[in-house]
Amino acid sequence: MSLHDDAVLVLKEYEDQQELRQTYLDHLQTHPDGMWKACEAGHITASALVIDPARDRVLLTLHRKLRMWLQMGGHCEPGDATLADAALREATEESGIAGLSLLPGGPVRLDRHLTPCAWHLDVQYAALAPDGAMEAISDESLDLRWFPYEEVAGVADGSVVRLVEATRARL
């Protein structure tokens, strides 16, 4: 199964945000290259909010280009077999934390947003940090920091706040 096929399957199984979900499915139907950064009309991206439920906190990255506190995530790559694989790869690369595991149940949310390169049709997961996780700043970050749930709204935009809320509801 191709990454494109996996994305269609994941989105068909996703039961929330019906209108936005359909926008993603329509995009993939009309853009065979819609998984890749080269698709100028926009592309599917994968992200994961790294959480530590035992300490009621999330790990956010201060994105080097966007200069915003965000969850880990980015473009799909040819080596990604599934959207979940892409989200987990991005979370591991950008957090420096080995042993992350995605929260069961598939994506937590969808979020469509304009970036300097194109529209990102982001499929958002949540990743559980293992006990004793040690983060490490990647080249894509200016900073990496744990925030208590209640502090996220003070540093991040509404899309991250909604992702935290949806993740906490899933927990």
Wavefront OBJ file of the C-alpha trace (Angstrom):
o trace
v 0.000 0.000 0.000
v 1.349 3.432 -0.894
v 1.546 6.335 1.539
v -1.172 8.039 -0.516
v -3.426 4.979 -0.129
v -2.719 4.840 3.601
v -3.650 8.517 3.978
v -6.959 7.955 2.179
v -7.714 4.955 4.415
v -6.784 6.840 7.610
v -8.937 9.802 6.615
v -11.910 7.623 5.660
v -11.732 5.984 9.101
v -11.389 9.318 10.933
v -14.847 10.178 12.267
v -14.503 13.798 13.391
v -14.252 17.131 11.566
v -16.322 15.840 8.636
v -16.055 18.916 6.410
v -12.290 19.285 6.826
v -11.810 15.536 6.443
v -13.643 15.722 3.117
v -11.400 18.610 2.024
v -8.373 16.364 2.642
v -9.939 13.452 0.753
v -10.892 15.708 -2.183
v -7.340 17.058 -2.256
v -5.868 13.560 -2.440
v -8.344 12.553 -5.149
v -7.437 15.509 -7.378
v -3.696 15.587 -6.565
v -1.889 12.249 -6.935
v 1.206 14.096 -5.636
v -0.738 15.560 -2.688
v 1.412 13.795 -0.102
v 4.596 15.582 -1.120
v 6.098 18.996 -0.487
v 6.442 19.494 -4.254
v 2.634 19.743 -4.576
v 2.190 23.514 -4.740
v -1.578 23.298 -4.257
v -0.884 22.008 -0.753
v 0.146 18.748 0.780
v -0.621 16.338 3.583
v 1.697 16.677 6.572
v 1.953 14.609 9.745
v 2.561 15.825 13.261
v 2.497 14.532 16.816
v 2.019 16.278 20.117
v 4.525 14.753 22.550
v 2.832 14.321 25.913
v 3.829 13.214 29.392
v 0.472 12.414 31.052
v 2.127 11.396 34.327
v 3.351 14.975 34.731
v 0.430 16.734 32.956
v 2.668 18.359 30.357
v 3.444 18.593 26.648
v 6.688 19.147 24.773
v 6.626 21.993 22.248
v 9.253 23.172 19.808
v 9.991 26.791 19.009
v 10.052 26.353 15.225
v 13.155 27.860 13.653
v 11.420 29.277 10.547
v 7.964 30.097 11.889
v 9.157 31.280 15.327
v 6.092 29.771 16.970
v 5.655 27.143 19.684
v 4.284 24.077 17.891
v 3.940 20.321 18.143
v 6.550 18.230 16.305
v 5.754 17.563 12.671
v 6.370 18.189 9.041
v 6.489 16.824 5.530
v 6.054 13.197 4.615
v 9.094 11.470 3.153
v 9.413 8.610 0.651
v 10.547 6.225 3.405
v 7.348 6.728 5.416
v 5.093 3.700 4.962
v 2.135 5.288 6.760
v 0.971 8.647 8.076
v 1.464 7.304 11.594
v 5.065 6.410 10.695
v 5.626 9.946 9.384
v 4.204 11.510 12.555
v 6.294 9.265 14.802
v 9.449 9.913 12.749
v 8.914 13.670 12.925
v 8.233 13.555 16.669
v 11.336 11.464 17.312
v 13.597 13.582 15.091
v 12.421 16.922 16.455
v 12.183 15.932 20.135
v 15.294 13.782 20.296
v 13.312 11.317 22.428
v 13.742 7.616 21.681
v 10.908 5.245 22.503
v 7.931 7.474 21.727
v 4.692 5.629 21.019
v 1.592 6.984 19.337
v -1.600 7.170 21.317
v -3.922 4.414 20.031
v -6.948 5.260 17.929
v -5.387 7.066 14.972
v -5.235 10.817 14.448
v -6.401 13.135 17.215
v -7.245 16.117 14.963
v -6.905 17.644 11.528
v -5.659 21.185 11.000
v -5.331 23.039 7.679
v -3.025 26.053 7.756
v -1.062 28.209 5.340
v 2.748 28.071 5.615
v 5.455 29.820 3.596
v 5.727 26.779 1.274
v 2.009 25.960 0.728
v -1.166 24.902 2.481
v -0.464 22.152 5.009
v -3.240 19.646 5.489
v -1.928 18.352 8.796
v -2.943 15.003 10.243
v -2.237 15.314 13.955
v -1.402 12.458 16.310
v -0.292 12.340 19.942
v 2.880 10.582 21.091
v 3.458 9.332 24.606
v 6.897 10.068 26.071
v 8.466 7.165 27.955
v 9.345 7.539 31.642
v 12.565 9.496 32.080
v 12.470 10.878 28.528
v 15.303 13.271 27.726
v 14.633 15.740 24.916
v 17.292 17.195 22.602
v 16.922 20.251 20.358
v 17.086 19.517 16.628
v 18.311 21.736 13.802
v 14.686 22.690 13.097
v 14.158 24.223 16.535
v 15.272 27.331 18.344
v 14.121 25.833 21.642
v 12.358 22.784 23.034
v 10.418 22.997 26.272
v 7.907 21.108 28.414
v 4.776 23.095 29.245
v 2.071 22.202 31.779
v -1.256 21.759 29.975
v -2.667 24.950 31.447
v 0.240 27.081 30.136
v -0.047 26.098 26.470
v -2.674 28.740 25.666
v -0.256 31.427 26.856
v 2.512 30.448 24.430
v 0.929 28.695 21.442
v -1.776 29.484 18.907
v -5.305 28.120 18.876
v -4.463 25.109 16.713
v -2.000 23.796 19.314
v -4.441 24.535 22.137
v -7.170 22.564 20.320
v -4.730 19.678 19.769
v -3.862 19.613 23.475
v -7.563 19.641 24.395
v -8.377 16.833 21.955
v -5.424 14.794 23.182
v -6.429 15.198 26.815
v -9.981 14.149 25.914
v -8.592 11.044 24.177
v -6.546 10.164 27.284
l 1 2 3 4 5 6 7 8 9 10 11 12 13 14 15 16 17 18 19 20 21 22 23 24 25 26 27 28 29 30 31 32 33 34 35 36 37 38 39 40 41 42 43 44 45 46 47 48 49 50 51 52 53 54 55 56 57 58 59 60 61 62 63 64 65 66 67 68 69 70 71 72 73 74 75 76 77 78 79 80 81 82 83 84 85 86 87 88 89 90 91 92 93 94 95 96 97 98 99 100 101 102 103 104 105 106 107 108 109 110 111 112 113 114 115 116 117 118 119 120 121 122 123 124 125 126 127 128 129 130 131 132 133 134 135 136 137 138 139 140 141 142 143 144 145 146 147 148 149 150 151 152 153 154 155 156 157 158 159 160 161 162 163 164 165 166 167 168 169 170 171
